[in-house]
Amino acid sequence: MNFKMTAAAVLIALSAGGAALADGHASQGFNMLQTALMSDLERLGIDPSSMGDDLTLGQIATIKAIVDSSDADSQKKGQIEAIIRNN
């Protein structure tokens, strides 16, 4: 019985640690993506602080895809501003 409880405790600890590690990596990835966009936004004439802190990772990834697209800068700016405004 002791062995089963110890095994269960180890599994719970590993699960919690894995979740914390995954959260840390997701947060780090989010911050890296957001930081990478700052100069791109400035180049397009968008104040990076206008992005705020409440954009989702999906929205930031969409903005990055727009920045990397072949659209004209004026189109990129309009699309990005719409995402920020509608958030």
C-alpha positions as CSV (number, residue, x, y, z in Angstrom):
1,M,0.0,0.0,0.0
2,N,2.9,2.4,0.8
3,F,4.4,1.8,-2.6
4,K,1.1,2.7,-4.4
5,M,0.8,5.9,-2.4
6,T,4.4,6.8,-3.1
7,A,4.1,6.1,-6.8
8,A,0.9,8.2,-6.9
9,A,2.7,11.1,-5.1
10,V,5.6,11.0,-7.5
11,L,3.2,11.0,-10.5
12,I,1.3,14.0,-9.1
13,A,4.6,15.8,-8.5
14,L,5.8,15.1,-12.0
15,S,2.5,16.2,-13.5
16,A,2.5,19.5,-11.6
17,G,6.1,20.1,-12.4
18,G,5.5,19.4,-16.1
19,A,2.5,21.8,-16.2
20,A,4.6,24.5,-14.5
21,L,7.4,23.9,-17.0
22,A,5.0,24.1,-19.9
23,D,3.5,27.3,-18.6
24,G,6.9,28.8,-18.2
25,H,7.9,27.9,-21.7
26,A,4.6,29.3,-23.1
27,S,5.0,32.5,-21.2
28,Q,8.6,32.8,-22.4
29,G,7.5,32.2,-26.0
30,F,4.8,34.8,-25.6
31,N,7.2,37.4,-24.3
32,M,9.8,36.6,-27.0
33,L,7.2,37.0,-29.8
34,Q,5.9,40.2,-28.3
35,T,9.4,41.7,-28.0
36,A,10.2,40.7,-31.6
37,L,7.3,42.6,-32.9
38,M,8.2,45.9,-31.2
39,S,10.6,47.1,-33.9
40,D,8.3,45.9,-36.7
41,L,5.4,47.9,-35.2
42,E,7.6,51.0,-34.8
43,R,8.7,50.6,-38.5
44,L,5.0,50.6,-39.5
45,G,4.2,53.6,-37.4
46,I,2.3,51.8,-34.7
47,D,3.1,52.6,-31.1
48,P,4.1,49.3,-29.5
49,S,2.5,50.2,-26.2
50,S,-0.8,50.3,-28.0
51,M,-0.7,46.5,-28.1
52,G,-1.4,46.5,-24.4
53,D,-1.0,43.4,-22.2
54,D,-4.3,41.7,-23.1
55,L,-3.6,40.4,-26.6
56,T,-3.7,36.6,-26.8
57,L,-0.8,34.5,-28.2
58,G,-3.0,33.8,-31.2
59,Q,-3.5,37.5,-31.8
60,I,0.2,38.3,-31.5
61,A,1.0,35.4,-33.8
62,T,-1.5,36.8,-36.3
63,I,0.1,40.2,-36.1
64,K,3.5,38.6,-36.7
65,A,2.1,36.8,-39.8
66,I,0.8,40.1,-41.1
67,V,4.1,41.8,-40.5
68,D,5.9,39.0,-42.4
69,S,3.4,39.1,-45.3
70,S,4.0,40.6,-48.7
71,D,1.2,43.2,-48.3
72,A,1.9,46.9,-48.5
73,D,2.9,48.5,-45.2
74,S,-0.3,50.6,-45.2
75,Q,-2.4,47.4,-45.5
76,K,-0.3,45.8,-42.7
77,K,-0.8,48.8,-40.5
78,G,-4.5,48.8,-41.0
79,Q,-4.9,45.1,-40.3
80,I,-2.8,45.3,-37.2
81,E,-4.5,48.4,-35.8
82,A,-7.9,46.6,-36.3
83,I,-6.7,43.6,-34.3
84,I,-5.5,45.9,-31.5
85,R,-8.6,48.1,-31.6
86,N,-11.0,45.1,-31.5
87,N,-9.3,43.4,-28.7
